[in-house]
Amino acid sequence: MLAALLLVACKGEKPQLSDAKGTPSELLVVIPSALVDTDIADTLQTITDCDAPGLGSAERIFRTMTIGERGYEKVYRLMHSQLRVEIDPQQKEPTLGVARDVSARPQLQLMVRAASKAQLGRFLSQDRERIQRLILDFQLDRQAQMLQRKHSRKVDQELRRQGYSVAMPVDMKSTKRGKDFLWASSNRGGDRDVNFLFYTLPWTGQDIRDVDGYVHWRDSVLRQNIPGAQEGQWMQTSRADDGSPVVWPMLRRTDEGDLLEVHGLWDMHGGFMGGPFVARMRIDTTERKIVVSEGFVFSPNTAKRDLLRSVEAGLRTLKRVAPAKPV
């Protein structure tokens, strides 16, 4: 009787999904064979093979593979990020469908359908940024899940002393503390160097959308805590020729409230170092303080996209915890 009950229970369970395949920034584009040599393929390329913003160098936003429908099921159905397009004359208007964990876990499948090539092309062009953001957010969340399983225990333990937890890449082993400030680094000595910053500031009612205020606070904190190798050098936000900061801000709505996400470039005042950074700032109204977490990269001789995204994914794991007692 027990065996029969177990058999019935097992039949009602969903099949176990395989682990999704692919490198962190990889994207599979599936296109009908009839569209391969059309302007639709060119339009897709502007979405998937354009330069990633905010890196200071030309790097593709995704590592894209484009295939026809025939080889999909046999070889590529387990890819973690997929964008598919389809012409369906029955469609009244173009649609963007989102499906998750269809053939593997975690997996994102986007399907764009339209009644004609003209409609499909217009929709892809108009919704370019939304499609990119859906894919990027999924890929960063996937990396964040992986970091939760394997990350730098040292960085997490150090940050818990300030009442927060974070999962940063495991090779971050060097830390430096300051007043309401933590700097963690892979400290590789000049290339492929990834870094994490955490600091808090008093909140006196400032609007979270105050980007100029954020840059001013950031530069003040960096000047105090990250000096260069020589006197008169310190880390700062890069400026354009007109003096404006080189940043790309975005306001995000989350379950915990609004946060300001900023991509930008940094450089060393009085020196020659520089690179990209990404920061997240939120307001803790209970503690009346501004909480800032950042990742930045120094890698002058190698690609920066995946390095920066590894720490950007880590920023998404930041959470409030009970402060750890000092050892």
DABEL-V746636 format. One record per pair of residues at least 4 apart in sequence whose ideal C-beta (glycine too) atoms are under 8 Angstrom apart, sorted by the first residue. I is the first residue (numbers start at 1). J is the second residue. D is the distance in whole Angstrom. If there is no record, write none. Layout:
((I:J:D) (I:J:D))
//
This chain:
((1:5:7) (2:6:6) (3:7:6) (4:8:7) (5:9:6) (6:10:6) (7:11:7) (8:12:7) (9:13:7) (17:101:6) (17:103:7) (17:104:5) (17:105:4) (17:107:8) (18:78:6) (18:103:8) (18:104:5) (18:105:8) (19:78:8) (19:104:6) (19:105:7) (20:78:6) (20:79:7) (20:80:4) (20:104:4) (20:105:6) (20:106:6) (20:107:5) (20:142:8) (21:78:5) (21:79:6) (21:80:7) (21:104:7) (22:26:4) (22:28:7) (22:79:5) (22:80:5) (22:81:7) (23:63:6) (23:306:8) (24:139:6) (24:142:8) (24:143:6) (24:306:6) (24:309:6) (24:310:8) (25:62:6) (25:63:5) (25:139:7) (25:305:6) (25:306:6) (25:309:7) (26:62:7) (26:63:5) (26:64:8) (26:65:7) (26:79:7) (26:80:7) (26:81:7) (27:48:6) (27:62:4) (27:63:7) (27:64:5) (27:65:7) (27:81:5) (27:82:8) (27:83:6) (27:135:6) (28:64:8) (28:65:5) (28:67:7) (28:76:6) (28:79:4) (28:81:7) (28:82:5) (28:83:7) (29:44:6) (29:48:6) (29:64:6) (29:65:7) (29:66:4) (29:67:7) (29:82:8) (29:83:5) (29:84:8) (29:85:8) (30:66:8) (30:67:6) (30:68:8) (30:69:6) (30:72:5) (30:76:8) (30:82:6) (30:83:7) (30:84:4) (30:85:8) (31:35:5) (31:36:6) (31:40:7) (31:41:6) (31:44:7) (31:66:6) (31:67:8) (31:68:7) (31:69:8) (31:84:8) (31:85:6) (32:36:8) (32:68:7) (32:69:6) (32:85:7) (32:86:7) (32:87:7) (33:68:5) (33:69:7) (33:70:7) (34:38:8) (34:87:8) (35:40:5) (35:41:6) (35:85:7) (35:87:7) (35:117:7) (36:41:6) (36:68:7) (37:41:7) (38:42:8) (38:117:6) (39:43:6) (39:117:8) (39:121:6) (40:44:6) (40:85:7) (40:117:6) (40:120:6) (40:121:6) (40:124:7) (41:45:7) (41:66:7) (42:46:7) (43:47:7) (43:121:5) (43:124:5) (43:125:6) (44:48:6) (44:66:7) (44:83:8) (44:85:7) (44:124:7) (45:49:5) (45:50:8) (46:50:6) (46:125:8) (46:128:7) (47:83:8) (47:124:6) (47:128:5) (47:131:6) (47:132:6) (48:61:7) (48:62:5) (48:64:4) (48:66:8) (48:83:7) (49:60:6) (49:61:8) (49:62:7) (49:64:6) (50:60:7) (50:61:6) (51:55:8) (51:58:5) (51:59:7) (51:60:7) (51:61:7) (52:59:5) (52:60:7) (52:61:4) (52:305:5) (53:61:8) (53:248:6) (53:263:7) (54:248:5) (54:263:4) (54:264:7) (54:265:7) (54:276:6) (54:278:7) (55:59:5) (55:276:5) (55:304:5) (55:305:6) (55:308:7) (56:265:5) (56:274:7) (56:275:7) (56:276:5) (56:304:7) (57:303:8) (57:304:6) (59:303:6) (59:304:7) (59:305:5) (60:64:7) (60:305:8) (61:132:6) (61:136:8) (61:305:8) (62:81:8) (62:135:7) (65:76:8) (67:71:5) (67:72:6) (67:76:6) (68:72:8) (71:75:5) (71:76:7) (72:76:5) (72:77:6) (73:77:5) (76:82:8) (77:103:5) (77:104:8) (78:103:6) (78:104:4) (78:107:8) (79:104:8) (79:107:8) (80:104:7) (80:106:7) (80:107:5) (80:108:7) (80:138:8) (80:139:8) (80:142:6) (81:107:8) (81:108:5) (81:135:6) (81:138:6) (81:139:6) (82:107:7) (82:108:7) (82:109:5) (82:110:7) (83:110:5) (83:112:7) (83:131:7) (83:135:7) (84:109:7) (84:110:7) (84:111:5) (84:112:7) (85:111:8) (85:112:5) (85:113:8) (85:120:6) (85:124:7) (86:111:7) (86:112:7) (86:113:5) (86:114:8) (87:113:8) (87:114:7) (87:115:7) (87:116:7) (87:117:7) (87:120:6) (88:113:5) (88:114:7) (88:115:7) (89:115:5) (89:116:8) (90:115:7) (91:95:7) (91:113:5) (91:114:6) (91:115:4) (91:119:8) (92:115:7) (93:114:8) (93:115:8) (93:119:8) (94:112:7) (94:113:7) (94:114:4) (94:115:8) (94:119:5) (94:120:7) (94:122:8) (94:123:4) (95:112:7) (95:113:5) (95:114:8) (96:110:7) (96:111:7) (96:112:6) (96:123:8) (96:127:6) (96:130:8) (96:131:7) (97:110:7) (97:111:4) (97:112:8) (97:113:7) (98:108:7) (98:109:8) (98:110:6) (98:134:7) (99:108:8) (99:109:4) (99:111:7) (100:106:7) (100:107:6) (100:108:6) (100:109:7) (101:105:5) (101:106:6) (101:107:5) (102:107:6) (102:109:6) (103:107:6) (106:138:8) (106:141:8) (106:142:5) (106:145:7) (108:134:7) (108:135:7) (108:138:4) (110:131:6) (110:134:6) (110:135:7) (112:120:7) (112:123:6) (112:124:6) (112:131:8) (113:120:8) (114:119:4) (114:120:4) (114:123:6) (115:119:5) (116:120:7) (117:121:6) (118:122:7) (119:123:6) (120:124:6) (121:125:6) (122:126:6) (123:127:6) (124:128:7) (124:131:7) (127:131:6) (128:132:6) (129:133:6) (130:134:6) (131:135:7) (132:136:6) (133:137:6) (134:138:6) (135:139:6) (136:140:6) (137:141:6) (138:142:6) (139:143:7) (139:309:7) (140:144:6) (140:309:6) (140:312:6) (140:313:5) (140:316:6) (141:145:7) (141:313:8) (141:316:7) (142:146:7) (142:313:8) (143:147:6) (143:309:7) (143:310:7) (143:313:3) (144:148:7) (144:167:7) (144:313:4) (144:314:7) (144:316:4) (144:317:5) (145:149:7) (146:150:7) (146:313:8) (147:151:5) (147:167:4) (147:168:7) (147:169:7) (147:313:6) (147:314:6) (147:317:6) (148:167:5) (148:317:6) (150:170:6) (151:155:8) (151:156:7) (151:167:4) (151:168:6) (151:169:7) (151:170:6) (151:314:7) (151:317:8) (152:156:7) (152:167:8) (152:168:5) (152:169:6) (152:170:5) (152:171:7) (152:172:4) (152:173:7) (152:184:7) (153:157:6) (154:158:6) (154:172:7) (154:173:6) (154:175:7) (154:184:8) (155:159:6) (155:166:7) (155:168:5) (155:172:5) (155:175:7) (155:184:4) (155:196:6) (156:160:6) (156:165:6) (156:166:6) (156:167:7) (156:168:7) (157:161:8) (157:324:7) (158:175:5) (158:177:7) (158:182:6) (158:184:7) (159:164:5) (159:165:6) (159:166:5) (159:182:6) (159:198:6) (160:164:7) (160:165:6) (160:321:6) (160:323:7) (160:324:4) (161:323:6) (161:324:5) (161:326:6) (162:180:7) (162:182:7) (162:198:7) (162:200:8) (162:323:7) (163:320:6) (163:321:6) (163:322:7) (163:323:4) (164:198:7) (164:291:8) (164:318:6) (164:319:7) (164:320:6) (164:321:6) (165:317:8) (165:318:7) (165:319:5) (165:320:8) (165:321:5) (166:196:7) (166:198:7) (166:293:7) (166:314:6) (166:315:8) (166:317:6) (166:318:5) (166:319:8) (167:314:6) (167:317:4) (168:172:5) (168:184:6) (168:196:5) (168:311:7) (168:314:4) (169:186:7) (169:194:6) (169:310:5) (169:311:7) (169:314:7) (171:186:5) (171:194:7) (172:184:5) (172:185:6) (172:186:5) (172:194:7) (172:195:8) (172:196:6) (173:186:7) (173:187:7) (174:184:7) (174:185:5) (174:186:7) (174:187:4) (175:182:7) (175:183:7) (175:184:5) (175:185:8) (176:182:8) (176:183:5) (176:184:8) (176:185:8) (176:225:8) (177:181:7) (177:182:6) (177:183:8) (178:182:8) (178:183:8) (178:199:8) (178:224:7) (178:225:5) (180:199:6) (180:200:5) (180:201:8) (181:197:8) (181:198:7) (181:199:4) (181:221:7) (181:225:5) (182:196:8) (182:197:7) (182:198:5) (182:199:7) (183:195:7) (183:196:7) (183:197:6) (183:225:7) (183:226:7) (184:195:7) (184:196:4) (184:197:8) (185:193:7) (185:194:7) (185:195:5) (185:196:8) (186:192:8) (186:193:6) (186:194:5) (186:195:7) (187:193:7) (188:192:6) (188:193:5) (189:193:8) (190:298:8) (190:300:8) (191:298:8) (191:299:6) (191:300:7) (191:301:5) (191:302:6) (192:299:5) (192:302:6) (192:307:6) (193:297:7) (193:298:4) (193:299:6) (194:295:7) (194:296:8) (194:297:6) (194:307:5) (194:308:8) (194:310:6) (194:311:5) (195:295:7) (195:296:5) (195:297:7) (195:298:7) (195:311:7) (196:293:7) (196:294:7) (196:295:6) (196:311:6) (196:314:7) (197:279:8) (197:292:7) (197:293:7) (197:294:4) (197:295:8) (197:296:7) (198:292:7) (198:293:5) (198:294:8) (198:318:8) (199:221:5) (199:225:8) (199:292:5) (200:284:8) (200:289:5) (200:290:6) (200:291:5) (200:292:7) (201:217:5) (201:221:8) (201:289:6) (201:290:4) (201:292:7) (202:288:7) (202:289:6) (202:290:7) (203:283:5) (203:284:7) (203:285:7) (203:288:5) (203:289:5) (203:290:5) (204:288:8) (206:210:5) (206:213:6) (206:283:8) (206:290:7) (208:251:7) (208:258:6) (208:259:7) (208:260:5) (208:281:7) (208:282:7) (208:283:6) (209:249:8) (209:251:6) (209:260:7) (210:214:6) (211:215:6) (211:245:8) (211:247:7) (211:249:5) (211:260:7) (211:262:7) (212:216:6) (212:245:8) (213:217:6) (214:218:6) (214:249:8) (214:260:7) (214:262:7) (214:279:8) (214:281:6) (214:292:8) (215:219:6) (215:237:5) (215:245:5) (215:247:7) (216:220:7) (217:221:6) (217:290:7) (217:292:8) (218:222:6) (218:237:6) (218:279:7) (218:292:7) (219:223:6) (219:236:5) (219:237:6) (220:224:7) (221:225:6) (222:226:5) (222:234:6) (222:235:4) (222:236:6) (222:237:8) (222:266:8) (223:227:8) (223:234:4) (223:235:8) (223:236:7) (223:269:8) (226:234:6) (226:235:4) (227:233:6) (227:234:5) (227:235:8) (228:232:8) (228:233:2) (228:234:6) (228:235:7) (228:268:5) (228:269:7) (228:270:6) (228:271:5) (228:273:7) (229:233:7) (229:271:7) (230:270:7) (230:271:7) (232:269:8) (232:270:5) (233:268:6) (233:269:6) (233:270:4) (233:271:5) (234:268:7) (234:269:5) (234:270:8) (235:266:6) (235:267:8) (235:268:6) (235:269:7) (236:266:7) (236:267:6) (236:268:8) (236:269:5) (237:245:5) (237:246:7) (237:247:7) (237:264:6) (237:265:8) (237:266:6) (238:245:7) (238:246:4) (238:264:7) (238:265:4) (238:266:6) (238:267:5) (238:274:7) (239:243:5) (239:244:7) (239:245:6) (239:246:7) (240:244:5) (240:245:8) (240:246:6) (245:264:7) (246:264:6) (246:265:4) (247:262:5) (247:263:7) (247:264:4) (247:265:8) (248:262:7) (248:263:5) (248:264:7) (249:260:6) (249:261:7) (249:262:5) (250:260:8) (250:261:5) (250:262:8) (250:263:8) (251:258:6) (251:259:8) (251:260:6) (251:261:8) (252:258:7) (252:259:5) (252:260:8) (252:261:5) (253:258:6) (254:258:7) (254:259:6) (256:282:7) (257:282:6) (257:283:7) (258:282:7) (258:283:8) (259:280:6) (259:281:6) (259:282:4) (260:280:7) (260:281:5) (260:282:8) (261:278:7) (261:279:7) (261:280:5) (262:278:7) (262:279:5) (262:280:8) (262:281:7) (263:276:7) (263:277:7) (263:278:5) (264:276:7) (264:277:6) (264:278:8) (264:279:8) (265:274:7) (265:275:7) (265:276:6) (265:277:7) (266:274:6) (266:275:6) (266:276:8) (266:277:5) (266:296:6) (267:271:8) (267:273:7) (267:274:4) (268:272:7) (268:273:4) (268:274:7) (273:298:6) (273:300:8) (274:298:8) (275:296:6) (275:297:5) (275:298:5) (275:299:7) (275:300:8) (275:304:7) (276:296:7) (276:297:6) (276:304:6) (276:308:5) (277:294:6) (277:295:7) (277:296:4) (277:297:7) (277:308:8) (278:294:7) (278:295:5) (278:296:8) (278:308:6) (278:311:7) (278:312:5) (278:315:7) (279:292:6) (279:293:7) (279:294:4) (279:295:8) (279:315:8) (280:292:7) (280:293:5) (280:294:8) (280:315:5) (280:318:7) (281:290:6) (281:291:7) (281:292:5) (282:290:8) (282:291:5) (283:289:8) (283:290:6) (283:291:8) (284:288:7) (284:289:5) (284:290:8) (284:291:5) (293:315:5) (293:318:5) (294:315:8) (295:308:7) (295:311:3) (295:312:6) (295:314:7) (295:315:6) (296:308:8) (296:311:8) (297:304:5) (297:307:5) (297:308:5) (297:311:7) (299:303:7) (299:304:5) (299:307:6) (302:307:8) (303:307:7) (304:308:6) (305:309:6) (306:310:6) (307:311:8) (308:312:6) (309:313:6) (310:314:7) (311:315:7) (312:316:7) (313:317:8) (314:318:8))
//
